[in-house]
């Protein structure tokens, strides 16, 4: 079993949030039209990136198996929200 922890701290500027995972820091924010300062990807963009990372990690795991031939190297993650 693996455990994962991300510490998040909301800054006093728009929706800017600084996250720390192990030794890695990353910023999320929202575009200015959503009251953010656009200093980083939005939470939805990070979610899409996380899904893409899972897909990539799975493809990489299969690529190391002699049973499979994996040619996937690029893919897009899209999301449309109704407002």
N, CA, C and O atoms as a DFTB+ gen file, in Angstrom:
332 C
 N C O
     1  1       0.846      -1.174       0.000
     2  2       0.000       0.000       0.000
     3  2       0.893       1.239       0.000
     4  3       1.899       1.290       0.708
     5  1       0.523       2.215      -0.785
     6  2       1.255       3.481      -0.840
     7  2       0.412       4.583      -0.217
     8  3      -0.814       4.589      -0.328
     9  1       1.082       5.499       0.430
    10  2       0.400       6.660       0.997
    11  2       0.916       7.913       0.310
    12  3       2.111       8.043       0.042
    13  1       0.013       8.821       0.033
    14  2       0.364      10.063      -0.643
    15  2      -0.175      11.231       0.166
    16  3      -1.303      11.192       0.657
    17  1       0.638      12.267       0.301
    18  2       0.221      13.462       1.021
    19  2       0.613      14.692       0.216
    20  3       1.745      14.798      -0.256
    21  1      -0.315      15.611       0.063
    22  2      -0.041      16.907      -0.554
    23  2      -0.511      17.970       0.421
    24  3      -1.664      17.963       0.852
    25  1       0.382      18.880       0.766
    26  2       0.033      20.004       1.638
    27  2      -0.306      21.188       0.739
    28  3       0.454      21.505      -0.177
    29  1      -1.428      21.837       0.988
    30  2      -1.858      22.977       0.172
    31  2      -2.061      24.197       1.052
    32  3      -2.585      24.103       2.162
    33  1      -1.634      25.356       0.531
    34  2      -1.752      26.613       1.273
    35  2      -2.305      27.688       0.349
    36  3      -1.674      28.054      -0.642
    37  1      -3.486      28.190       0.682
    38  2      -4.118      29.257      -0.094
    39  2      -3.408      30.569       0.205
    40  3      -3.225      30.937       1.366
    41  1      -3.008      31.272      -0.855
    42  2      -2.361      32.569      -0.691
    43  2      -3.420      33.657      -0.688
    44  3      -4.564      33.403      -1.065
    45  1      -3.066      34.839      -0.278
    46  2      -4.019      35.951      -0.198
    47  2      -4.158      36.695      -1.515
    48  3      -4.559      37.859      -1.530
    49  1      -3.833      36.043      -2.613
    50  2      -3.901      36.672      -3.932
    51  2      -4.815      35.831      -4.807
    52  3      -4.440      34.722      -5.188
    53  1      -5.994      36.319      -5.135
    54  2      -6.909      35.578      -5.998
    55  2      -7.181      34.189      -5.459
    56  3      -7.541      34.023      -4.293
    57  1      -7.008      33.191      -6.316
    58  2      -7.226      31.798      -5.920
    59  2      -5.915      31.021      -5.912
    60  3      -5.922      29.790      -5.934
    61  1      -4.792      31.732      -5.881
    62  2      -3.479      31.087      -5.928
    63  2      -3.286      30.185      -4.713
    64  3      -3.466      30.606      -3.570
    65  1      -2.916      28.940      -4.985
    66  2      -2.668      27.965      -3.935
    67  2      -1.333      27.293      -4.219
    68  3      -1.066      26.877      -5.346
    69  1      -0.501      27.188      -3.196
    70  2       0.800      26.537      -3.333
    71  2       0.695      25.151      -2.699
    72  3       0.242      25.006      -1.563
    73  1       1.115      24.149      -3.444
    74  2       1.024      22.758      -3.007
    75  2       2.429      22.180      -2.871
    76  3       3.327      22.526      -3.638
    77  1       2.611      21.307      -1.901
    78  2       3.881      20.613      -1.726
    79  2       3.600      19.121      -1.625
    80  3       2.799      18.672      -0.805
    81  1       4.279      18.365      -2.481
    82  2       4.195      16.905      -2.465
    83  2       5.628      16.386      -2.399
    84  3       6.409      16.576      -3.331
    85  1       5.960      15.743      -1.315
    86  2       7.338      15.311      -1.055
    87  2       8.261      16.524      -1.163
    88  3       8.135      17.444      -0.356
    89  1       9.168      16.562      -2.113
    90  2      10.081      17.699      -2.272
    91  2       9.659      18.625      -3.405
    92  3      10.407      19.528      -3.778
    93  1       8.475      18.410      -3.951
    94  2       8.018      19.153      -5.126
    95  2       6.975      20.192      -4.734
    96  3       6.045      19.909      -3.979
    97  1       7.149      21.404      -5.266
    98  2       6.172      22.480      -5.049
    99  2       5.526      22.820      -6.380
   100  3       6.192      22.857      -7.415
   101  1       4.233      23.067      -6.346
   102  2       3.541      23.501      -7.553
   103  2       2.398      24.430      -7.181
   104  3       1.848      24.364      -6.081
   105  1       2.056      25.292      -8.122
   106  2       1.057      26.338      -7.899
   107  2      -0.177      26.046      -8.732
   108  3      -0.075      25.650      -9.893
   109  1      -1.334      26.242      -8.137
   110  2      -2.575      26.235      -8.911
   111  2      -3.238      27.596      -8.727
   112  3      -3.022      28.285      -7.730
   113  1      -4.031      27.954      -9.691
   114  2      -4.728      29.236      -9.664
   115  2      -5.906      29.115     -10.618
   116  3      -6.105      28.065     -11.229
   117  1      -6.658      30.140     -10.744
   118  2      -7.732      30.168     -11.726
   119  2      -7.503      31.365     -12.639
   120  3      -6.821      32.316     -12.256
   121  1      -8.065      31.327     -13.843
   122  2      -7.922      32.469     -14.747
   123  2      -8.528      33.734     -14.131
   124  3      -9.342      33.665     -13.210
   125  1      -8.120      34.869     -14.652
   126  2      -8.601      36.144     -14.112
   127  2     -10.119      36.278     -14.207
   128  3     -10.737      36.915     -13.355
   129  1     -10.727      35.681     -15.238
   130  2     -12.190      35.776     -15.353
   131  2     -12.913      34.956     -14.282
   132  3     -14.128      35.071     -14.126
   133  1     -12.166      34.130     -13.547
   134  2     -12.738      33.387     -12.416
   135  2     -12.138      33.866     -11.095
   136  3     -12.044      33.104     -10.133
   137  1     -11.738      35.128     -11.060
   138  2     -11.243      35.806      -9.858
   139  2      -9.880      35.314      -9.392
   140  3      -9.519      35.500      -8.229
   141  1      -9.125      34.694     -10.280
   142  2      -7.769      34.280      -9.953
   143  2      -6.759      35.248     -10.542
   144  3      -7.126      36.309     -11.047
   145  1      -5.493      34.881     -10.476
   146  2      -4.429      35.703     -11.054
   147  2      -3.717      34.981     -12.194
   148  3      -2.758      35.511     -12.755
   149  1      -4.171      33.785     -12.542
   150  2      -3.648      33.002     -13.665
   151  2      -2.138      32.762     -13.552
   152  3      -1.420      32.816     -14.551
   153  1      -1.661      32.496     -12.323
   154  2      -0.232      32.244     -12.118
   155  2       0.125      30.763     -12.199
   156  3       1.284      30.388     -12.025
   157  1      -0.865      29.934     -12.462
   158  2      -0.615      28.501     -12.591
   159  2      -1.823      27.828     -13.198
   160  3      -2.867      28.456     -13.374
   161  1      -1.689      26.548     -13.520
   162  2      -2.832      25.809     -14.056
   163  2      -3.990      25.798     -13.059
   164  3      -3.789      25.884     -11.847
   165  1      -5.193      25.692     -13.592
   166  2      -6.376      25.622     -12.725
   167  2      -6.479      24.225     -12.117
   168  3      -5.839      23.292     -12.603
   169  1      -7.272      24.071     -11.069
   170  2      -7.467      22.736     -10.506
   171  2      -7.972      21.723     -11.537
   172  3      -7.562      20.563     -11.513
   173  1      -8.856      22.150     -12.438
   174  2      -9.358      21.237     -13.469
   175  2      -8.224      20.830     -14.407
   176  3      -8.143      19.670     -14.812
   177  1      -7.350      21.772     -14.756
   178  2      -6.211      21.436     -15.618
   179  2      -5.262      20.465     -14.922
   180  3      -4.715      19.566     -15.561
   181  1      -5.065      20.640     -13.615
   182  2      -4.250      19.674     -12.870
   183  2      -4.920      18.301     -12.843
   184  3      -4.248      17.275     -12.947
   185  1      -6.239      18.286     -12.703
   186  2      -6.958      17.012     -12.709
   187  2      -6.786      16.305     -14.050
   188  3      -6.529      15.101     -14.092
   189  1      -6.927      17.050     -15.143
   190  2      -6.722      16.463     -16.468
   191  2      -5.280      15.983     -16.624
   192  3      -5.032      14.925     -17.203
   193  1      -4.335      16.761     -16.107
   194  2      -2.939      16.339     -16.147
   195  2      -2.701      15.080     -15.334
   196  3      -1.925      14.214     -15.737
   197  1      -3.369      14.975     -14.186
   198  2      -3.233      13.774     -13.353
   199  2      -3.791      12.551     -14.076
   200  3      -3.207      11.469     -14.014
   201  1      -4.920      12.723     -14.759
   202  2      -5.475      11.610     -15.536
   203  2      -4.525      11.213     -16.663
   204  3      -4.321      10.028     -16.926
   205  1      -3.947      12.216     -17.324
   206  2      -2.970      11.936     -18.376
   207  2      -1.731      11.248     -17.830
   208  3      -1.175      10.357     -18.471
   209  1      -1.298      11.665     -16.638
   210  2      -0.138      11.032     -16.009
   211  2      -0.426       9.572     -15.671
   212  3       0.442       8.714     -15.834
   213  1      -1.636       9.287     -15.202
   214  2      -2.015       7.898     -14.914
   215  2      -2.027       7.063     -16.192
   216  3      -1.549       5.929     -16.210
   217  1      -2.577       7.635     -17.252
   218  2      -2.594       6.935     -18.532
   219  2      -1.165       6.681     -19.015
   220  3      -0.848       5.587     -19.481
   221  1      -0.312       7.690     -18.904
   222  2       1.080       7.534     -19.315
   223  2       1.822       6.504     -18.479
   224  3       2.589       5.706     -19.017
   225  1       1.601       6.514     -17.165
   226  2       2.261       5.542     -16.289
   227  2       1.793       4.125     -16.609
   228  3       2.588       3.185     -16.600
   229  1       0.502       3.977     -16.890
   230  2      -0.018       2.654     -17.258
   231  2       0.572       2.189     -18.582
   232  3       0.964       1.030     -18.723
   233  1       0.635       3.102     -19.556
   234  2       1.213       2.754     -20.857
   235  2       2.683       2.374     -20.702
   236  3       3.154       1.433     -21.340
   237  1       3.407       3.104     -19.857
   238  2       4.822       2.797     -19.630
   239  2       4.984       1.421     -18.991
   240  3       5.904       0.678     -19.333
   241  1       4.086       1.080     -18.061
   242  2       4.158      -0.239     -17.423
   243  2       3.949      -1.344     -18.455
   244  3       4.652      -2.354     -18.436
   245  1       2.987      -1.154     -19.353
   246  2       2.762      -2.143     -20.412
   247  2       3.915      -2.173     -21.406
   248  3       4.242      -3.228     -21.949
   249  1       4.524      -1.032     -21.645
   250  2       5.625      -0.963     -22.614
   251  2       6.818      -1.795     -22.164
   252  3       7.596      -2.257     -22.999
   253  1       6.972      -1.992     -20.872
   254  2       8.092      -2.781     -20.353
   255  2       7.793      -4.279     -20.345
   256  3       8.652      -5.083     -19.982
   257  1       6.595      -4.648     -20.738
   258  2       6.222      -6.058     -20.793
   259  2       6.404      -6.578     -22.219
   260  3       5.971      -5.926     -23.169
   261  1       7.037      -7.738     -22.381
   262  2       7.219      -8.276     -23.738
   263  2       5.907      -8.722     -24.384
   264  3       5.877      -8.984     -25.587
   265  1       4.831      -8.812     -23.615
   266  2       3.545      -9.256     -24.144
   267  2       2.826      -8.173     -24.942
   268  3       1.945      -8.483     -25.744
   269  1       3.188      -6.901     -24.734
   270  2       2.444      -5.798     -25.336
   271  2       3.363      -4.917     -26.178
   272  3       4.552      -4.774     -25.891
   273  1       2.789      -4.339     -27.211
   274  2       3.487      -3.340     -28.007
   275  2       2.738      -2.023     -27.829
   276  3       1.634      -1.856     -28.347
   277  1       3.325      -1.110     -27.112
   278  2       2.682       0.170     -26.824
   279  2       3.351       1.248     -27.663
   280  3       4.569       1.419     -27.611
   281  1       2.551       1.973     -28.434
   282  2       3.073       3.048     -29.272
   283  2       2.540       4.412     -28.852
   284  3       2.862       5.422     -29.477
   285  1       1.737       4.448     -27.811
   286  2       1.148       5.697     -27.343
   287  2       2.244       6.605     -26.793
   288  3       2.967       6.219     -25.874
   289  1       2.370       7.810     -27.350
   290  2       3.368       8.735     -26.830
   291  2       2.789      10.124     -26.577
   292  3       3.342      10.887     -25.785
   293  1       1.684      10.460     -27.238
   294  2       1.050      11.761     -27.037
   295  2      -0.457      11.567     -26.978
   296  3      -1.020      10.757     -27.714
   297  1      -1.096      12.311     -26.105
   298  2      -2.546      12.252     -26.025
   299  2      -3.050      13.533     -25.383
   300  3      -2.316      14.198     -24.652
   301  1      -4.290      13.875     -25.654
   302  2      -4.914      15.081     -25.112
   303  2      -6.021      14.692     -24.146
   304  3      -6.717      13.696     -24.343
   305  1      -6.169      15.481     -23.117
   306  2      -7.254      15.312     -22.162
   307  2      -8.108      16.575     -22.270
   308  3      -7.610      17.677     -22.040
   309  1      -9.374      16.427     -22.614
   310  2     -10.271      17.573     -22.784
   311  2     -11.452      17.472     -21.829
   312  3     -11.897      16.380     -21.477
   313  1     -11.943      18.621     -21.425
   314  2     -13.106      18.686     -20.545
   315  2     -13.886      19.944     -20.894
   316  3     -13.297      21.009     -21.076
   317  1     -15.185      19.832     -20.986
   318  2     -16.038      20.990     -21.229
   319  2     -17.052      21.078     -20.093
   320  3     -17.761      20.114     -19.804
   321  1     -17.111      22.230     -19.459
   322  2     -18.040      22.436     -18.354
   323  2     -19.192      23.318     -18.815
   324  3     -18.995      24.288     -19.548
   325  1     -20.372      22.975     -18.383
   326  2     -21.525      23.828     -18.653
   327  2     -21.580      24.902     -17.581
   328  3     -21.446      24.614     -16.392
   329  1     -21.777      26.136     -18.007
   330  2     -21.835      27.227     -17.030
   331  2     -23.205      27.843     -16.978
   332  3     -23.434      28.776     -16.209
